[in-house]
Amino acid sequence: MRVAILLGGLLTLLGARAEEADHAAALASLQRADSVLIDVRSAQEFSAGALPGAIRIGHDEIAAQIASIAPDKDRPLVLYCRSGRRSGLAKQSLEELGYRQVINAGAYDDLLPLLEADQ
């Protein structure tokens, strides 16, 4: 019985893994004036360095706070974190709330040089 419960928990965790980051879609979306760049990392990670213009909302707080930042569910939202996992989880949460243009931009360290090269 314990093995079945552990196996079920493991499968749930594996199912919650984020999809691949979409850097091209993130860069294209960030060209739009109405897009919102959201850092879903911890406050400590954010204070150590964040992308220009990013708003910090922890991945575990995003469902409760997003309406105050982006009440329009068609507004483009670009999410990033340290590895892409938390931004993938946040993306799932936002899509469950009905947001239609949510992009997992992946990892901060991968996205930073792309944004710098794009300028």
Secondary structure, DSSP 8 states (H G I E B T S, - for coil): -HHHHHHHHHHHHHHT------HHHHHHHHTSTT-EEEE-S-HHHHHH---TT-EE--TTTHHHHHHHH---TTS-EEEEESSSHHHHHHHHHHHHTT---EEEEEEHHHHHHHHHHH-
